[in-house]
Amino acid sequence: MDQVFDVAIIGGGINGCGCAADAALRGLSVVLFEKDDLASKTSSSSTKLIHGGLRYLEYYEFSLVKKALEERQVLLNLAPHLVQPQSFVLPYQKHMRPTWLLRIGLFFYDHLSRKNRLPKSQFVHRGPKNSYFTPLIDQLKEGFVFYDASTDDARLTISIAKQAKENGASIRPHSTVIKTEIKNGLWQLTIQNKAGIQSLVVAKTLINAAGPWVDSIARITKIQAPQKMALIKGSHIIVPKIYEGNQAYFLQHPDNRIVFVIPYHGFSMVGTTDVLFTGSLDEVHISDEEIDYLTNLVNSYFKIKINKKDIVYTWSGVRPLLADEDRDYKSLSRDYSFSFTTEPAPIITIYGGKITTYRQLAEEVVNQLEVIFPSLSESQTQYKPLPGAVFNNLDFAAYVRFAEAKYSWLDQELLKRYLFSYGSCLESFLSHCKSVNDMGIHFGASLYQVEVDYLIKEEWATDCEDILNRRTKLILAMDENSQHGLAAYLNTITSHPAQAEPLSH
């Protein structure tokens, strides 16, 4: 008989990959299916933050904020190459939240978690001692500085998938679950790959981590989803850099929502919106109303004014939030929940969640499987650094110094991009290089053949969008001719995809 997996997971976003890593580290045999690229939807469409969620304190979600703050510190420890501290400036406006409320909120934010190692918040004034207010309109003269963390959401998701793979999980993007059956208490999953070839996979348990598609998978599995979801679209815009400096801005909108302005690969990122979504999940785009919402708010705070013509890139994603009839959709919780049933076969369905709490969610979800696997060990993900965080017993800070010396021949900005994208995993494609000439074809911007080959071999990349949009963000720097050159190269090396196993009966 073919292999029977302990766990099959549907959904290659951060929650699905997190469950795969947690289960694999506990010794379970794991297979994960994603119908598109890993992190290609919601998990690459966020505001790129690992944060507690300061504004959730207004809705008395203290437990969610505390959990998220603790996970923030865990991820700062486990993935220092992908998660870094980020300062935020919150300009004070008299007609918005009062100063005393902001002070209390920030005090709670600083002290809810004893694990917090980031600097404490402070009240600041416009003046020569700081440049926080330099880009802001003259009427803004005081505010607060507080700290959270930023990340590359898609790279974080892929790194988690790598951790799962390194511990034996089979990660299968571009694999759609088109049918499920239950035979002898086992899940029989019919999978169709990008070439249309079908295969059969058998698993003892199933995890539905499909995010916005959770109800679609529930219909395929014929397991009703008890939790109602609200689908909320969030959109972001990228514009030329609005200000100098590494600080981000936390802007209060008159509707009580928050919009961030964050440094982003030499540009400024502005987001996000909250719009109830009822359309096709395969057609998610920013609207003119969302563009106006974001640009108008930025223009009410900053001296430099932006408009639609300044936008160089946008993304929109759909967040599956826990529906609550007693709440306006703009105040819906970012917490998660899940349901578990063993009848007619074991299946866990995940609802909601946010990037920051993916690891905690995965640990709790896999813990449920102890009734199926009585010898299940405890979760290890809280202590296991993600791939790239350590090298030959060097912590990341020490590895950075080592790499700067070892690769002194490489442009330092490019090395910095490698270090904060791959960490020590850059050794996989750079260690044999002694000069730029050894890096192969230069496709444009800072993209070389060694990196492209690595992304195809180790990170499941298959096309330009995988590489430029999600894994490198070089879509912001690559001109059209360079992109055509990359596409031509990819066609030469991926023109004969491996054949899937035929459907067995």
C-alpha angles and dihedrals in degrees: 000000000000119000117293108210120218092220133020117191126198113204131051098211123110095281094051093045090046091054090047092053094045094048094044092050088055091056100257119139107245138190123184126196126199121177093212133016120317112273089004097138130025095356093061095040101068132109087261094243135137099201145143093234106248094200093055087073087073088064091049093246092148095148092053092047092047091049091048093048091052091048089049089061092044091054093045085058099041100042110023090156091059104029119053135171114264127196119219129200115211107194113211120234119184095220092054128064111334121254093247091055092050091048092051092045093050092046089056090044091054095046109030091092122047088201092066110122098169121107117275121253122264140193112245136189132208108263147107093289093073139019096215093112098038095097093041127090115271094250090068106082107153143023145128136291117209136162137241132145137263131211145172099254097200094045090048091052092048091047089054089050088052090053089052091048093049088056095051105274119141108227113196118182120182088037117123124199102223100168141013132196133175118226123173090347093304128116113243107198123192109209127194120198129208091271091056094250115142130215137174126240125186124205138172094219136021132210119199103208095154096131110202088009093057092112092048090055090044088059092050092049092041088227109131116231107230096195118077115223131210114211111217123185119218121189134192134193130207117212134170111285110291096195144004121253138059097262121111126215129233107205124194115218121210088244088063094251123126127234123191129214109198135175107253125183094315093320135079121256118209123192172223134354129185113218126160106244124213103154134092113307088219091059109055116152139154115263129220088247091057091048090052091047093055100039094046092053093048090049091053090059108030132064091220109073124214134196139179092280091062094060112111098175141002138189134190130192137179118236117204104219129184106265116234122180090203094059136069109242090245090063099043116137121263090208123114138230136180139197126218129196131169095198127122084355133339113282134159120200119200123210128192125331135146134244093256094060099040094111095050090047091050092049092051092045095050090045087066090065092069089093088061096037106033094184092055110144125224121277116273100187095097090066105029113094115225118251110287097028097099137029126188090338092309115131116229097265091052091045091054090057090047093050094047089056096041095047099036088135091064123088104266095225090054091047089051090053090050093047094051094042103041107010110199090346085085085082086074092070105017106043094084093049121098098173141007088268089067091059094077127218117015105218096184138279104030097322118123133177095251091061094045092050090049092051091052095045101039108019105043095246115159108164145022094272092054091051104036102034105036111016103039109008087222089134083092092059107030118094122218096262091052091051091052089052091052091047091052091051092049090051091056095053102035100040092106107049117192113266118247121232112270119255109272125206 
